[in-house]
Amino acid sequence: MTDIGFINNPPLDPGSQIPGRSAEPVQGIGSDARTKAAPGTRPAPVDRVEISSESVELERHLSAMRELPLVREEKVAEARAAIEEGRLDTNAALSAALEVMIREAELL
């Protein structure tokens, strides 16, 4: 497969540098026998990933969310007690919850 970096540009001579890029070596190339290329061939590329600060922050928040319980037992207990004592009208609460869900669905 042709290297698409040379589309509309002349290919570089072997060993030359791409304009505007530093000639830093890629980590892992030539570090052991599996990555050494045969004479006259190019070494296999090594993948490299950089994680943005936003991604690190997102992972921190996701980890904190994973620590939260799926059900807040104290809230469930409060609701049950309110229903049993007649302080919570379940039909009115259900209607209010359905209205919120419908409004949110319309925004999607």
Backbone as numpy.savetxt, mean C-alpha at the origin, in Angstrom:
# Nx Ny Nz CAx CAy CAz Cx Cy Cz
13.96 -8.77 -26.10 13.12 -7.59 -26.10 14.01 -6.36 -26.10
13.66 -5.38 -26.88 14.43 -4.15 -26.97 14.18 -3.29 -25.75
15.23 -2.64 -25.27 15.12 -1.73 -24.13 14.39 -0.49 -24.60
13.22 -0.19 -24.01 12.41 0.95 -24.47 13.04 2.29 -24.14
14.08 2.31 -23.31 14.76 3.55 -22.99 15.44 4.16 -24.20
15.65 3.39 -25.25 16.35 3.89 -26.42 15.41 4.28 -27.55
14.11 4.28 -27.31 13.16 4.70 -28.34 13.41 6.17 -28.66
13.57 6.48 -29.90 13.84 7.83 -30.39 15.17 8.39 -29.89
16.01 7.58 -29.34 17.34 7.98 -28.89 18.34 6.95 -29.40
19.52 7.37 -29.75 20.51 6.37 -30.18 20.95 5.54 -28.98
21.23 4.25 -29.19 21.70 3.43 -28.08 23.06 3.93 -27.58
23.28 3.76 -26.30 24.55 4.18 -25.70 25.60 3.11 -25.95
26.85 3.55 -26.00 27.95 2.59 -26.11 28.04 1.81 -24.81
28.46 0.54 -24.87 28.61 -0.24 -23.64 29.52 0.49 -22.66
29.09 0.55 -21.41 29.87 1.18 -20.36 29.62 2.66 -20.21
28.86 3.27 -21.14 28.61 4.70 -21.02 27.44 4.93 -20.07
27.27 6.18 -19.67 26.27 6.53 -18.68 25.09 7.22 -19.35
23.87 6.96 -18.85 22.68 7.63 -19.36 22.74 9.07 -18.88
22.56 10.03 -19.77 22.63 11.44 -19.37 21.63 11.75 -18.26
22.08 12.50 -17.24 21.21 12.92 -16.16 21.08 11.91 -15.04
21.69 10.76 -15.16 21.61 9.76 -14.10 23.00 9.49 -13.56
23.06 9.27 -12.26 24.36 8.95 -11.67 24.73 7.51 -11.99
25.98 7.23 -11.92 26.47 5.88 -12.25 26.69 5.06 -11.00
25.73 5.11 -10.07 25.85 4.33 -8.85 25.56 2.87 -9.14
26.34 1.97 -8.55 26.08 0.55 -8.78 24.79 0.11 -8.08
24.13 -0.87 -8.65 22.92 -1.43 -8.06 23.33 -2.43 -7.00
22.71 -2.34 -5.83 23.04 -3.28 -4.76 22.72 -4.69 -5.21
23.57 -5.60 -4.84 23.33 -7.00 -5.12 23.98 -7.50 -6.40
24.28 -6.64 -7.34 24.90 -7.09 -8.59 26.34 -7.51 -8.29
26.65 -8.71 -8.67 28.00 -9.21 -8.50 28.36 -9.59 -7.08
27.38 -9.60 -6.17 27.71 -9.88 -4.77 27.88 -11.37 -4.50
27.34 -12.23 -5.35 27.60 -13.66 -5.20 27.56 -14.34 -6.57
27.84 -15.61 -6.59 27.99 -16.32 -7.86 26.69 -16.33 -8.68
25.54 -16.28 -8.02 24.28 -16.34 -8.76 24.02 -15.07 -9.56
24.57 -13.93 -9.13 24.30 -12.68 -9.84 25.40 -12.30 -10.81
26.51 -13.03 -10.83 27.59 -12.70 -11.76 27.22 -13.15 -13.16
27.44 -12.26 -14.10 27.10 -12.55 -15.49 28.29 -13.21 -16.18
27.97 -13.99 -17.18 29.01 -14.60 -17.99 29.72 -13.51 -18.78
30.96 -13.69 -19.11 31.68 -12.66 -19.87 30.93 -12.30 -21.14
30.81 -10.99 -21.41 30.15 -10.52 -22.61 28.64 -10.38 -22.48
28.07 -10.70 -21.31 26.63 -10.56 -21.12 26.37 -9.59 -19.97
25.13 -9.10 -19.92 24.74 -8.19 -18.86 24.29 -8.97 -17.63
24.59 -8.49 -16.42 24.10 -9.18 -15.22 22.59 -9.04 -15.12
21.98 -9.98 -14.42 20.53 -9.95 -14.24 20.16 -8.73 -13.40
19.07 -8.04 -13.75 18.68 -6.86 -12.97 18.23 -7.26 -11.57
18.39 -6.36 -10.63 17.96 -6.57 -9.26 16.84 -5.57 -8.98
15.71 -6.07 -8.48 14.59 -5.19 -8.17 14.90 -4.40 -6.91
14.37 -3.17 -6.86 14.58 -2.30 -5.71 13.27 -1.55 -5.47
12.88 -1.45 -4.21 11.63 -0.78 -3.85 11.94 0.31 -2.84
11.35 1.48 -3.04 11.45 2.57 -2.08 10.06 2.85 -1.54
9.94 2.93 -0.23 8.66 3.16 0.43 8.56 4.65 0.78
7.49 5.29 0.36 7.31 6.72 0.63 6.96 6.93 2.10
7.18 8.15 2.57 6.84 8.47 3.96 5.33 8.37 4.18
4.53 8.68 3.14 3.08 8.55 3.26 2.68 7.10 3.45
3.35 6.20 2.76 3.06 4.77 2.89 3.42 4.27 4.28
4.52 4.74 4.81 4.93 4.34 6.16 3.90 4.84 7.17
3.43 6.07 6.99 2.41 6.64 7.89 1.10 5.87 7.78
0.71 5.51 6.56 -0.51 4.73 6.36 -0.40 3.38 7.05
0.73 2.72 6.92 0.92 1.42 7.57 0.85 1.55 9.09
1.36 2.66 9.62 1.30 2.88 11.07 -0.16 2.98 11.52
-0.98 3.71 10.75 -2.39 3.83 11.09 -3.13 2.50 10.93
-2.82 1.78 9.87 -3.47 0.48 9.66 -3.12 -0.50 10.77
-1.88 -0.47 11.23 -1.47 -1.35 12.33 -2.24 -1.00 13.60
-2.41 0.29 13.86 -3.17 0.71 15.03 -4.63 0.26 14.92
-5.20 0.34 13.72 -6.58 -0.09 13.52 -6.73 -1.59 13.72
-5.72 -2.36 13.30 -5.78 -3.82 13.48 -5.79 -4.22 14.95
-5.27 -3.35 15.80 -5.23 -3.62 17.24 -6.58 -3.37 17.91
-7.46 -2.62 17.24 -8.76 -2.31 17.83 -9.65 -3.55 17.79
-10.53 -3.70 18.79 -11.44 -4.84 18.77 -12.48 -4.67 17.66
-12.96 -5.78 17.13 -13.98 -5.72 16.08 -15.31 -5.25 16.65
-15.58 -5.61 17.89 -16.83 -5.23 18.55 -16.48 -4.56 19.86
-17.08 -3.39 20.09 -16.86 -2.69 21.36 -17.90 -3.22 22.36
-17.48 -4.21 23.13 -18.38 -4.92 24.04 -19.10 -3.98 25.00
-18.42 -2.93 25.48 -19.07 -2.01 26.42 -20.24 -1.28 25.78
-20.11 -0.95 24.48 -21.21 -0.28 23.77 -22.38 -1.24 23.55
-22.06 -2.49 23.24 -23.11 -3.49 23.07 -23.87 -3.69 24.38
-23.15 -3.77 25.49 -23.77 -3.94 26.80 -24.66 -2.74 27.15
-24.17 -1.53 26.85 -24.97 -0.31 27.11 -26.26 -0.33 26.29
-26.16 -0.71 25.03 -27.34 -0.74 24.17 -28.34 -1.79 24.65
-27.86 -2.95 25.04 -28.76 -3.99 25.53 -29.48 -3.53 26.79
-28.75 -2.92 27.68 -29.37 -2.43 28.92 -30.41 -1.37 28.61
-30.12 -0.46 27.67 -31.06 0.60 27.31 -32.32 0.01 26.69
-32.18 -1.01 25.87 -33.34 -1.66 25.25 -34.20 -2.32 26.32
-33.56 -3.06 27.21 -34.30 -3.76 28.28 -35.02 -2.78 29.19
-34.42 -1.63 29.43 -35.01 -0.63 30.33 -36.00 0.28 29.60
-36.13 0.12 28.28 -37.06 0.93 27.52 -36.53 2.33 27.21
-35.25 2.56 27.41 -34.66 3.87 27.12 -34.27 4.02 25.65
-34.29 2.94 24.90 -33.88 3.00 23.50 -35.00 2.43 22.64
-35.56 3.27 21.80 -36.61 2.85 20.88 -35.92 2.23 19.67
-35.95 0.91 19.59 -35.19 0.22 18.55 -35.71 0.56 17.15
-37.02 0.77 16.98 -37.55 1.10 15.65 -37.05 2.47 15.20
-37.05 3.44 16.10 -36.57 4.78 15.75 -35.08 4.75 15.46
-34.31 4.00 16.25 -32.87 3.89 16.04 -32.57 3.21 14.71
-33.34 2.17 14.40 -33.15 1.46 13.14 -33.47 2.39 11.96
-34.54 3.14 12.06 -34.90 4.08 10.99 -33.81 5.13 10.79
-33.29 5.67 11.88 -32.23 6.68 11.79 -30.98 6.08 11.14
-30.62 4.85 11.54 -29.43 4.20 10.98 -29.61 3.94 9.49
-30.81 3.52 9.09 -31.08 3.26 7.67 -31.01 4.56 6.86
-31.51 5.64 7.41 -31.44 6.92 6.70 -29.99 7.35 6.47
-29.16 7.17 7.48 -27.74 7.51 7.34 -27.09 6.64 6.26
-27.38 5.34 6.28 -26.79 4.43 5.29 -27.24 4.81 3.87
-28.51 5.19 3.72 -29.00 5.56 2.39 -28.34 6.84 1.90
-28.20 7.84 2.79 -27.52 9.09 2.41 -26.08 8.83 2.03
-25.39 7.99 2.78 -24.00 7.68 2.47 -23.89 6.92 1.14
-24.82 6.03 0.87 -24.81 5.27 -0.39 -25.04 6.18 -1.58
-25.86 7.21 -1.40 -26.13 8.16 -2.50 -24.91 8.99 -2.83
-24.01 9.16 -1.87 -22.79 9.93 -2.11 -21.76 9.14 -2.90
-21.89 7.83 -2.95 -20.91 7.00 -3.66 -21.05 7.11 -5.12
